[in-house]
């Protein structure tokens, strides 16, 4: 009986919670907007870092204008 009651309580607690137990962003709209901007900036930096690692940030030779990719 105790196991059944604990199982019901656990399932009720899990069903009633939506999302994470502790929210990742603040409830204050101004602070939440700032946190979201920081998160999106970090994601943009990850993409730049990925391109740098795979040497995708080099100038393309297929561009209509000439670009010098070496050291001057």
N, C-alpha and C positions, 0 to 999 in steps of 0.2 A: 504494500500500500504506500509506503514511504517513497519507494522508487517511482511509482506512478505519479504521486503528487509532485515530486521534484522534477520529473520529466514534463509534466503539465506546466509548472511554473517556468521552467526554462524555455519551453516552446512559446509560452505567452510573452515572455520577456523578449525573445528574439523576434517574434512576429510584430510586436508593437514598436520596436525601434526601426527607424528608417535611416539608412546611411551608416555613418561611422558612430561609434560610441562618443568620441570626442571630435567635434567639428574641426576641420582643418583651417577654416577662415573665421574671422571675427564676426560678431553679430552687428557691429557698428558699420553702417554703409560706407562711410568715408574710409575707414581703416581697411575694410574688405576690398574696396576698389584699389587701394594702394597695394594690398597683398596680391591681388590678381594681376596687377601690372608687373610687379616683381616676378611673379611666376611666369608670365608670358615672356618677359625679357630673358629669364633664365632659359626658357625653351628655345628662344631665338639664338642664344649664344651656343646652345648645344648643337644646333644645326650648323652654325659657322665653324665650330670645332670639328664636327664630323667631316665637313668639306675640306678643312685644312689637313686632317689626318690622311684622307684619301686623295690628296692633291687635286681636288676638284676646284679649288679657288684660283688656279692658274689661268692666265688669259687664253682664250680659245683662238685658234688660227682660222676659224671659220667666220670670224666677225668681219663686218664690212669696213672697219677702220683698223689701222695698224696699232698694235699695242706692244710695247717692249716689256717682256716678262723677265728679263735678266737684271743684273746689277748694272747700274750706270756709273 
